[in-house]
Amino acid sequence: MTLLGDLTRPENCTELAQRRRIRQILDARGGCWACQNRDTTVMAWGRSVCQTPKRTWPACTTDSRQPAFTLDPDQLKDMA
């Protein structure tokens, strides 16, 4: 069986499916909702904002500025 990185093909397909699901959740609720750098005092309509002014999702994932998007796994656990 061919290995993709350190994963077998079925494991790789499962991981890709999980990544797609997480991306769908992030797109639906906004990335700041699942970021460790979010402003925890602001939560409206299931969305949050960045604690740093003038930072937005998804730019925080591609530009080199800090703080960068850091996934908060506890937020995803609440969605499951």
Residue pairs with C-beta under 8 A, 6 or more apart in sequence:
1 8
1 9
2 8
2 9
4 12
5 12
7 15
22 71
22 76
25 34
25 76
25 79
26 33
26 34
26 57
29 46
29 47
30 47
30 48
30 57
31 57
31 58
31 60
31 61
31 69
32 38
32 39
32 47
32 48
32 49
32 50
32 56
32 57
33 46
33 47
33 48
33 75
34 71
34 72
34 75
34 76
35 48
35 50
35 57
35 60
35 69
35 70
35 71
35 72
36 70
36 71
36 72
37 50
37 51
37 52
37 60
37 67
37 68
37 69
37 70
38 48
38 49
38 50
38 51
38 72
39 48
39 49
39 50
39 51
40 48
42 48
42 49
50 56
50 57
50 60
50 67
51 67
52 67
55 65
55 67
57 69
58 69
60 67
60 68
60 69
61 68
61 69
